[in-house]
Amino acid sequence: MGAKLPGANPTGGLMTPVSEINVTPLVDVMLVLLIVFMVAAPLMANGVKVDLPTSNAKPLTESKPPIAVSIDAEGKVYVDQTEVSADTLVPTLRAATEGDAERRVHVRGDRSIAYGRVIETMGLLGDAGFNKVALVSEQPQRN
């Protein structure tokens, strides 16, 4: 045979390009991303720990995400994750909704607090002009 050329294969012919796509690295990366998002998604939920009561009511659907007003077991009020007093609740909520009184507000009250505390907070929101106020509960456990 003749002299070996650069790029020649051991049998003496020229190498041909591989026309198959190797998807193994792509699958590996996608599985790692899937695991990362599965671990991170629960951590992105509202940060205030509230033990919600259960209800059979159907979930609501809105185009804009609702603003969460939470009342924890100690009676502290939060707008999303920011603690507010009764005096600053309405101004903070107006800032969070950017003045949109038609934006849905979800009130999340811990099951151990007095019902009157939740109604008092809802009354403050209604007096401020927020008409789309809803109570949030958990679905009952099915056995």
Secondary structure, 3 states (H helix, E strand, C coil): CCCCCCCECCCCCECCCCCCCCCHHHHHHHHHHHHHHHHHHHHHCCCCCCCCCECCCCCCCCCCCCEEEEECCCCCEEECCEEECCCCHHHHHHHHCCCCCCCCEEEEECCCCCHHHHHHHHHHHHHCCCCCEEECCECCCCC
